[in-house]
């Protein structure tokens, strides 16, 4: 005879009960979880850094001598033989003795080259593919040449006026207000063309609207030494008295003046970071100054021949043209000034140097001289990786047009050009304090008649005049200090509190006493016989 199992015996336990009996794992500590999160973040950062390194595949070039060999003795022919075919094609000489000396300029993308000769020869070409864009003769002396915001427009400072040409050599504009121009500089983020003239005027032309923004008189005679600071768009002018002045179109006077040389200044150059300025003068001195507020010389070197032209590369190399010789100095890094002790490279040309410029994003130095144009190979001069959204050498025509529209929409006003561009994002504390002070004075001046008595002096010897903050005109002013009255003995705060508490206790006792006295009467009323009939005379019962 089978019997049913008793409850609790022989019945398999349920699954959830088994899971409940299992030991729960220990919870992780906060420190351990934070360490794991930090490790995961580091791993993610390393993966992203590896991906970005794949995008920045180019590395800067370099030139090293074997067994302590002096790199200044390495010739351009030796460099051309050592590099690949594509790099060797970037070295060339244009023999143009008939129309020299030449001034040259590279476009912002580094793809196009424009040059103009003193005898009127003007040309522009894609120097990578050697495709000629235009070539004209203006039948007038050319003093300087500059690309505008793109390679489609070209500004030429001719003997009398300033002319604007397109990439086909067609004259678009003749700006007669800019006359006898000697030097040109274009500010790409402001769309301003700065011109220095023989009359001593520095003129800013807004090429987006075709108007003269500012015409400043430097009061220093002829201006033929000019450059720009790429970091803050400040124009540097060199003068015959040995000073370099810094200019902005928003101010009629120079922002700063730096005494650099005992003689006249021959050339000025500023590096891409805007922290170092190189100058050369008639005293044969080459100096490098710190522009970070101190304006003090960092290093100096006496040259056998004074440098007539200077240029900085994107990675901080300094090139100087002395007669028919070009010397290049290199530094330990991009942010550090170049060392003037030993030249990095030296090259001799067929004529005196007339202009220098490093090509953007290419290890190439363009030199304009009496015999034509020379393209030198300078390893490690340029930034190997470019920003495709800002300066793309391989952009198409449609991409260039789209970039022009965006650049015009993001144009920086000329009034914002200053020595320290970071000051634009800071709070002007002085102006705020001055505005607050004027507002308080205006409120005090327009006070009602009832408040007149607060400011009128009295004959009392204890009268103290009240300020605007004490009268409540300044909402941000702190309340005046009022000492808390403290007394001793019977008049102290503790004694007052005790007395108040004592009075409250006495009143409470009086109420309790009255309630106890009335309690017997209430009990007598309750003890009356139930059978007695009420009478009208009960009200007189005591």
C-alpha positions as CSV (number, residue, x, y, z in Angstrom):
1,X,0.0,0.0,0.0
2,X,1.5,3.3,-1.2
3,X,1.4,6.2,1.0
4,X,1.6,9.8,-0.1
5,X,4.7,11.5,0.9
6,X,4.4,13.8,3.8
7,X,4.9,17.4,3.0
8,X,8.5,18.5,3.3
9,X,9.8,15.0,2.8
10,X,10.8,13.5,-0.6
11,X,9.5,16.6,-2.5
12,X,12.3,18.2,-4.6
13,X,12.8,21.9,-3.6
14,X,11.8,24.6,-6.1
15,X,14.4,26.2,-8.3
16,X,14.0,29.7,-6.9
17,X,14.6,28.4,-3.4
18,X,17.9,26.8,-4.6
19,X,18.9,30.1,-6.1
20,X,18.0,31.9,-2.9
21,X,20.2,29.5,-0.9
22,X,23.2,30.2,-3.0
23,X,25.8,32.6,-1.7
24,X,25.5,36.1,-3.3
25,X,28.8,37.4,-4.7
26,X,30.5,40.2,-2.9
27,X,29.7,43.7,-4.4
28,X,32.7,45.5,-5.9
29,X,34.2,48.3,-4.0
30,X,33.9,51.9,-5.3
31,X,37.7,52.2,-5.8
32,X,37.9,49.0,-7.8
33,X,35.0,50.1,-10.1
34,X,36.6,53.5,-10.6
35,X,39.9,51.9,-11.6
36,X,38.1,49.7,-14.1
37,X,36.3,52.7,-15.6
38,X,39.6,54.6,-15.8
39,X,41.3,51.7,-17.5
40,X,38.4,51.4,-20.0
41,X,38.7,55.1,-20.8
42,X,42.5,54.9,-21.3
43,X,42.0,52.0,-23.7
44,X,39.4,53.9,-25.7
45,X,41.7,56.9,-25.9
46,X,44.6,54.8,-27.1
47,X,42.4,53.4,-29.8
48,X,41.3,56.8,-30.9
49,X,44.9,58.1,-30.9
50,X,45.9,55.1,-33.1
51,X,43.1,56.0,-35.6
52,X,44.2,59.6,-35.7
53,X,47.8,58.6,-36.4
54,X,46.5,56.7,-39.4
55,X,44.9,59.9,-40.7
56,X,48.2,61.9,-40.0
57,X,50.4,59.6,-42.0
58,X,52.9,62.3,-43.1
59,X,55.9,63.1,-41.0
60,X,58.2,66.1,-41.2
61,X,61.4,65.7,-43.2
62,X,64.9,66.1,-41.8
63,X,68.5,66.4,-43.0
64,X,71.3,64.8,-41.0
65,X,75.0,64.7,-41.9
66,X,77.1,61.5,-41.7
67,X,79.7,61.3,-38.9
68,X,79.3,64.9,-37.8
69,X,79.2,66.3,-41.3
70,X,78.1,70.0,-41.5
71,X,74.7,70.2,-43.3
72,X,75.5,73.7,-44.5
73,X,78.0,72.2,-46.9
74,X,75.4,70.0,-48.5
75,X,74.5,71.4,-51.9
76,X,71.1,71.4,-53.6
77,X,72.3,69.0,-56.3
78,X,73.2,66.4,-53.6
79,X,69.7,66.8,-52.0
80,X,68.0,66.3,-55.4
81,X,70.0,63.1,-56.1
82,X,69.1,61.7,-52.6
83,X,65.3,62.3,-52.7
84,X,62.6,60.6,-54.8
85,X,61.5,61.7,-58.2
86,X,58.4,63.6,-57.1
87,X,60.4,65.6,-54.5
88,X,63.3,66.2,-57.0
89,X,60.8,67.8,-59.5
90,X,60.1,70.5,-56.9
91,X,63.5,71.9,-57.4
92,X,63.8,74.2,-60.5
93,X,65.2,77.4,-61.8
94,X,63.4,79.9,-64.0
95,X,65.9,82.0,-66.0
96,X,64.2,85.3,-66.5
97,X,67.1,87.8,-66.5
98,X,65.3,90.1,-69.0
99,X,62.6,91.3,-66.5
100,X,64.1,90.9,-63.1
101,X,64.5,91.4,-60.1
102,X,61.4,89.4,-59.1
103,X,58.9,89.3,-56.2
104,X,57.0,86.1,-55.6
105,X,54.1,84.8,-53.5
106,X,52.6,81.4,-52.8
107,X,48.9,80.8,-52.4
108,X,47.6,79.7,-49.0
109,X,47.2,76.1,-50.2
110,X,50.8,76.1,-51.5
111,X,49.7,74.9,-54.9
112,X,50.0,78.1,-57.0
113,X,52.9,80.5,-57.4
114,X,52.7,84.2,-58.6
115,X,55.7,86.3,-59.5
116,X,56.2,89.8,-60.9
117,X,59.3,91.4,-62.3
118,X,60.5,95.0,-61.9
119,X,60.1,95.6,-65.6
120,X,56.4,94.6,-65.8
121,X,56.4,90.8,-66.2
122,X,53.5,89.2,-64.2
123,X,52.8,85.4,-64.3
124,X,50.9,82.8,-62.2
125,X,51.2,79.1,-62.5
126,X,50.4,75.8,-60.8
127,X,54.1,75.1,-59.9
128,X,53.4,71.4,-59.0
129,X,52.2,70.5,-62.4
130,X,54.1,73.4,-64.1
131,X,50.8,74.5,-65.7
132,X,50.8,78.2,-66.6
133,X,47.6,80.1,-65.6
134,X,48.4,83.5,-67.0
135,X,51.3,85.6,-68.2
136,X,51.1,89.3,-69.0
137,X,53.3,92.4,-69.2
138,X,51.7,95.4,-67.5
139,X,54.2,97.8,-69.2
140,X,54.9,99.3,-65.8
141,X,57.2,98.6,-62.8
142,X,55.9,95.9,-60.5
143,X,56.9,96.4,-56.8
144,X,55.0,93.6,-55.1
145,X,52.5,90.9,-55.8
146,X,50.0,89.0,-53.6
147,X,47.3,86.3,-53.9
148,X,44.0,87.3,-52.3
149,X,41.7,84.8,-50.5
150,X,42.1,82.4,-53.4
151,X,44.3,81.8,-56.4
152,X,41.6,83.3,-58.6
153,X,42.4,86.9,-57.7
154,X,45.8,88.6,-57.8
155,X,46.8,92.0,-56.4
156,X,49.7,93.7,-58.1
157,X,51.4,96.9,-56.8
158,X,52.4,98.7,-59.9
159,X,54.4,101.9,-60.2
160,X,51.4,104.3,-59.7
161,X,48.3,102.4,-58.5
162,X,47.1,99.1,-57.2
163,X,45.6,96.7,-59.7
164,X,43.5,93.5,-59.2
165,X,43.7,90.7,-61.8
166,X,42.0,87.4,-62.2
167,X,43.8,84.1,-62.9
168,X,43.4,84.7,-66.7
169,X,45.3,88.0,-66.5
170,X,42.3,90.2,-67.0
171,X,42.3,93.4,-65.0
172,X,39.3,93.7,-62.8
173,X,39.9,96.7,-60.6
174,X,42.2,99.7,-60.4
175,X,42.3,101.2,-56.9
176,X,43.6,104.7,-57.3
177,X,43.3,105.6,-53.6
178,X,46.2,103.2,-53.0
179,X,49.0,105.0,-54.9
180,X,52.7,104.4,-55.0
181,X,52.4,101.2,-53.1
182,X,55.7,99.5,-52.2
183,X,54.6,96.4,-50.1
184,X,51.4,94.2,-49.9
185,X,50.1,91.9,-47.2
186,X,46.8,90.0,-47.3
187,X,44.9,89.1,-44.0
188,X,42.9,86.0,-45.0
189,X,40.5,85.8,-42.0
190,X,39.6,89.5,-42.3
191,X,39.6,89.8,-46.1
192,X,41.8,92.9,-45.7
193,X,44.6,93.9,-48.1
194,X,47.2,96.0,-46.3
195,X,49.3,98.3,-48.4
196,X,52.4,100.4,-47.5
197,X,53.3,103.3,-49.7
198,X,56.0,105.8,-50.4
199,X,54.0,108.6,-48.8
200,X,54.1,106.9,-45.4
201,X,50.5,105.7,-45.3
202,X,49.3,102.2,-44.2
203,X,46.0,101.5,-45.9
204,X,43.5,98.7,-45.3
205,X,41.3,97.6,-48.2
206,X,38.3,95.3,-47.5
207,X,38.3,93.2,-50.7
208,X,34.9,91.6,-49.9
209,X,33.0,95.0,-50.2
210,X,35.7,97.1,-52.0
211,X,36.0,99.8,-49.3
212,X,38.9,101.5,-47.5
213,X,38.6,100.5,-43.9
214,X,41.5,102.6,-42.5
215,X,44.2,104.9,-43.8
216,X,46.9,105.4,-41.1
217,X,49.8,107.8,-41.3
218,X,52.8,106.2,-39.8
219,X,54.7,109.5,-39.8
220,X,58.0,107.7,-40.5
221,X,58.7,108.5,-44.1
222,X,58.8,105.9,-46.9
223,X,57.5,102.5,-45.9
224,X,59.2,99.5,-47.7
225,X,59.5,97.0,-44.8
226,X,56.3,95.3,-43.9
227,X,55.0,91.9,-42.7
228,X,52.1,90.4,-40.8
229,X,51.7,88.4,-37.6
230,X,49.8,85.3,-38.7
231,X,48.4,84.7,-35.2
232,X,46.7,88.1,-34.6
233,X,46.8,89.8,-38.0
234,X,48.8,92.8,-36.6
235,X,51.0,94.5,-39.2
236,X,54.7,95.1,-38.4
237,X,56.4,98.0,-40.1
238,X,60.2,98.6,-40.1
239,X,61.4,102.2,-40.1
240,X,64.7,104.0,-40.9
241,X,65.2,105.0,-37.3
242,X,65.7,101.4,-36.2
243,X,62.2,100.8,-34.7
244,X,59.5,98.3,-35.6
245,X,55.9,99.6,-35.1
246,X,52.8,97.3,-34.7
247,X,49.5,98.5,-36.2
248,X,45.8,97.7,-36.2
249,X,43.1,99.3,-38.3
250,X,41.0,99.9,-35.2
251,X,43.7,102.3,-33.7
252,X,45.2,105.4,-35.3
253,X,48.4,105.2,-33.3
254,X,50.8,102.2,-33.2
255,X,49.9,99.5,-30.7
256,X,53.6,99.2,-29.7
257,X,57.0,100.4,-30.8
258,X,60.2,98.3,-30.5
259,X,63.7,99.7,-30.8
260,X,65.5,96.9,-32.6
261,X,68.6,98.3,-34.3
262,X,70.9,101.3,-34.2
263,X,70.5,101.8,-37.9
264,X,67.5,101.4,-40.2
265,X,65.5,98.2,-40.3
266,X,65.9,96.2,-43.6
267,X,63.7,93.2,-43.1
268,X,61.1,91.8,-40.6
269,X,59.5,88.4,-40.3
270,X,57.2,86.7,-37.7
271,X,56.8,83.0,-37.2
272,X,53.5,81.1,-37.6
273,X,52.9,80.9,-33.9
274,X,53.2,84.7,-33.5
275,X,55.7,84.4,-30.6
276,X,59.0,85.3,-32.3
277,X,60.0,88.1,-34.6
278,X,63.2,88.3,-36.6
279,X,64.7,91.6,-37.7
280,X,67.8,92.7,-39.6
281,X,69.2,96.2,-39.9
282,X,71.9,98.3,-41.5
283,X,74.1,97.5,-38.5
284,X,74.5,93.9,-39.9
285,X,72.7,92.5,-36.9
286,X,70.2,89.7,-37.0
287,X,68.0,89.6,-33.9
288,X,65.1,87.4,-32.7
289,X,62.6,89.1,-30.3
290,X,60.0,87.6,-28.0
291,X,56.5,89.0,-28.8
292,X,54.8,87.6,-25.7
293,X,54.5,90.9,-23.9
294,X,58.2,91.5,-23.1
295,X,59.5,92.4,-26.6
296,X,63.1,91.6,-25.5
297,X,65.8,90.1,-27.8
298,X,66.3,86.4,-27.3
299,X,69.4,86.0,-29.5
300,X,71.5,88.1,-31.9
301,X,74.1,87.5,-34.5
302,X,76.4,89.7,-36.6
303,X,76.4,88.8,-40.2
304,X,79.2,89.6,-42.7
305,X,76.6,91.2,-44.9
306,X,73.3,92.5,-43.6
307,X,70.2,90.4,-44.4
308,X,67.9,92.2,-46.8
309,X,65.1,89.7,-46.7
310,X,63.8,87.3,-44.0
311,X,61.2,84.5,-43.9
312,X,59.9,81.9,-41.4
313,X,58.7,78.5,-42.3
314,X,55.7,76.7,-40.8
315,X,58.0,74.7,-38.5
316,X,60.1,77.6,-37.4
317,X,63.1,77.6,-39.8
318,X,64.5,81.1,-40.6
319,X,65.8,82.0,-44.0
320,X,67.8,85.1,-44.7
321,X,68.9,86.6,-48.0
322,X,72.3,88.3,-48.0
323,X,73.3,89.6,-51.4
324,X,73.3,86.4,-53.6
325,X,73.5,83.9,-50.6
326,X,70.6,82.4,-48.7
327,X,71.2,81.0,-45.2
328,X,68.7,78.9,-43.3
329,X,68.8,78.4,-39.5
330,X,66.9,75.6,-37.7
331,X,65.8,75.3,-34.1
332,X,65.1,72.4,-31.8
333,X,61.3,72.6,-32.3
334,X,58.4,74.5,-33.8
335,X,57.7,76.5,-30.7
336,X,61.3,77.4,-30.0
337,X,63.3,80.1,-31.8
338,X,65.9,79.0,-34.3
339,X,69.6,78.8,-33.2
340,X,71.7,81.4,-35.0
341,X,75.1,79.7,-34.2
342,X,75.4,77.4,-37.2
343,X,73.4,77.6,-40.5
344,X,71.3,74.6,-41.4
345,X,71.6,75.1,-45.2
346,X,73.4,77.5,-47.5
347,X,72.8,78.2,-51.1
348,X,74.4,80.7,-53.6
349,X,72.3,82.1,-56.4
350,X,73.0,83.7,-59.7
351,X,71.9,87.2,-58.6
352,X,71.1,89.3,-55.5
353,X,68.0,88.1,-53.6
354,X,64.9,90.3,-53.9
355,X,62.2,88.2,-52.1
356,X,61.9,85.0,-49.9
357,X,58.9,82.8,-49.0
358,X,58.5,79.3,-47.8
359,X,55.8,77.3,-49.6
360,X,53.0,76.1,-47.3
361,X,52.9,72.3,-46.7
362,X,55.9,71.7,-48.9
363,X,59.6,71.6,-48.0
364,X,60.4,74.3,-50.6
365,X,61.8,77.8,-50.3
366,X,61.0,80.2,-53.2
367,X,63.6,82.8,-53.9
368,X,63.1,85.7,-56.3
369,X,66.3,87.3,-57.5
370,X,67.7,89.3,-60.5
371,X,68.1,86.2,-62.6
372,X,64.6,84.9,-62.1
373,X,63.0,82.4,-59.7
374,X,64.6,79.5,-57.8
375,X,62.8,76.8,-55.9
376,X,65.1,75.3,-53.2
377,X,64.5,72.0,-51.3
378,X,64.6,72.5,-47.5
379,X,63.9,69.3,-45.6
380,X,61.8,69.8,-42.5
381,X,60.6,73.3,-43.4
382,X,56.8,72.7,-43.8
383,X,54.0,71.2,-41.9
384,X,53.4,67.7,-43.4
385,X,49.7,67.5,-42.6
386,X,47.1,70.1,-43.7
387,X,43.6,70.8,-42.7
388,X,41.4,69.9,-45.7
389,X,38.6,72.1,-44.5
390,X,40.8,75.2,-44.3
391,X,43.6,75.0,-46.9
392,X,43.2,72.0,-49.3
393,X,45.7,71.8,-52.1
394,X,43.6,69.2,-53.9
395,X,40.2,71.0,-53.8
396,X,38.1,71.3,-56.9
397,X,36.5,74.4,-58.3
398,X,33.2,73.7,-56.6
399,X,34.9,73.1,-53.2
400,X,36.7,76.4,-53.6
401,X,33.5,78.2,-54.2
402,X,31.8,76.6,-51.2
403,X,34.9,77.5,-49.1
404,X,34.6,81.1,-50.2
405,X,31.0,81.4,-49.1
406,X,31.8,79.9,-45.7
407,X,34.9,82.1,-45.3
408,X,32.8,85.2,-46.1
409,X,30.2,84.2,-43.5
410,X,32.9,83.7,-40.9
411,X,34.8,86.9,-41.7
412,X,36.4,88.5,-38.6
413,X,35.7,92.3,-38.3
414,X,38.6,94.6,-38.6
415,X,37.9,96.2,-35.3
416,X,38.8,93.0,-33.5
417,X,42.5,93.0,-34.5
418,X,44.6,93.5,-31.4
419,X,47.9,92.3,-29.8
420,X,46.3,89.6,-27.7
421,X,43.4,87.9,-29.5
422,X,42.6,85.9,-26.3
423,X,41.4,89.2,-24.6
424,X,38.3,89.1,-26.8
425,X,36.8,86.3,-24.7
426,X,37.6,87.9,-21.4
427,X,35.4,90.1,-19.3
428,X,36.3,93.8,-19.4
429,X,36.3,94.4,-15.6
430,X,37.4,98.0,-15.9
431,X,34.5,99.0,-18.2
432,X,32.0,97.1,-15.9
433,X,33.3,98.9,-12.8
434,X,33.2,102.3,-14.6
435,X,29.6,101.7,-15.9
436,X,28.5,100.6,-12.4
437,X,30.1,103.7,-10.9
438,X,28.4,106.0,-13.4
439,X,25.0,104.4,-12.8
440,X,25.3,104.9,-9.0
441,X,26.3,108.5,-9.5
442,X,23.3,109.0,-11.8
443,X,20.9,107.5,-9.2
444,X,22.4,109.7,-6.5
445,X,22.1,112.8,-8.7
446,X,18.5,112.1,-9.6
447,X,17.4,111.2,-6.0
448,X,14.0,112.4,-4.7
449,X,13.6,115.5,-2.5
450,X,12.9,113.3,0.5
451,X,16.4,111.9,0.3
452,X,17.9,115.4,0.2
453,X,18.2,115.5,4.0
454,X,20.4,112.4,3.9
455,X,23.2,114.2,2.1
456,X,22.9,117.7,3.5
457,X,25.5,118.4,6.2
458,X,24.3,119.1,9.7
459,X,25.8,121.2,12.4
460,X,25.9,118.2,14.8
461,X,29.5,117.2,15.7
462,X,28.5,113.6,15.6
463,X,27.2,113.7,12.0
464,X,28.7,111.1,9.6
465,X,28.0,111.6,5.8
466,X,26.4,108.5,4.3
467,X,27.7,107.1,1.0
468,X,25.6,105.9,-2.0
469,X,26.0,102.3,-0.9
470,X,24.6,103.2,2.6
471,X,21.6,104.9,1.1
472,X,20.7,101.8,-1.0
473,X,21.7,103.1,-4.4
474,X,24.1,100.3,-5.0
475,X,22.3,96.9,-5.1
476,X,25.6,94.9,-5.1
477,X,27.2,96.8,-2.2
478,X,27.6,95.0,1.1
479,X,25.5,96.1,4.1
480,X,27.4,98.5,6.4
481,X,28.7,96.9,9.6
482,X,26.5,97.5,12.6
483,X,28.0,96.3,15.9
484,X,25.6,94.2,18.0
485,X,24.7,96.0,21.3
486,X,25.9,93.8,24.2
487,X,25.3,94.7,27.9
488,X,26.2,93.1,31.2
489,X,24.3,92.2,34.3
490,X,20.6,92.8,34.4
491,X,20.4,94.3,30.9
492,X,22.2,91.4,29.2
493,X,20.5,89.3,26.7
494,X,20.4,86.2,28.9
495,X,18.8,88.1,31.7
496,X,16.2,89.5,29.4
497,X,15.3,86.0,28.2
498,X,15.1,84.7,31.7
499,X,12.8,87.5,32.8
500,X,10.5,87.0,29.8
501,X,10.3,83.3,30.6
502,X,9.6,84.0,34.3
503,X,6.7,86.3,33.4
504,X,5.3,83.7,31.1
505,X,5.4,81.1,33.9
506,X,3.6,83.4,36.3
507,X,0.8,84.0,33.8
508,X,0.5,80.3,33.3
509,X,0.3,79.7,37.1
510,X,-2.5,82.3,37.4
511,X,-4.5,80.6,34.8
512,X,-4.1,77.2,36.6
513,X,-5.2,78.7,39.9
514,X,-8.3,80.2,38.5
515,X,-9.2,76.9,36.8
516,X,-8.8,75.0,40.2
517,X,-11.0,77.5,42.0
518,X,-13.9,77.1,39.5
519,X,-13.7,73.3,39.6
520,X,-15.9,72.8,42.8
521,X,-18.7,74.9,41.4
522,X,-18.8,72.8,38.2
523,X,-18.9,69.6,40.3
524,X,-21.9,71.0,42.5
525,X,-23.9,71.7,39.3
526,X,-23.3,68.1,38.2
527,X,-24.4,66.7,41.6
528,X,-28.0,68.0,41.5
529,X,-30.8,65.4,42.0
530,X,-32.2,64.0,38.8
531,X,-35.9,63.9,40.0
532,X,-36.2,67.6,41.0
533,X,-38.0,69.7,38.6
534,X,-36.3,72.8,37.3
535,X,-37.7,76.1,38.5
536,X,-37.4,79.7,37.4
537,X,-35.9,80.6,40.7
538,X,-32.9,78.3,40.3
539,X,-31.0,81.1,38.8
540,X,-30.8,82.9,42.2
541,X,-29.4,79.8,44.0
542,X,-25.9,80.4,45.3
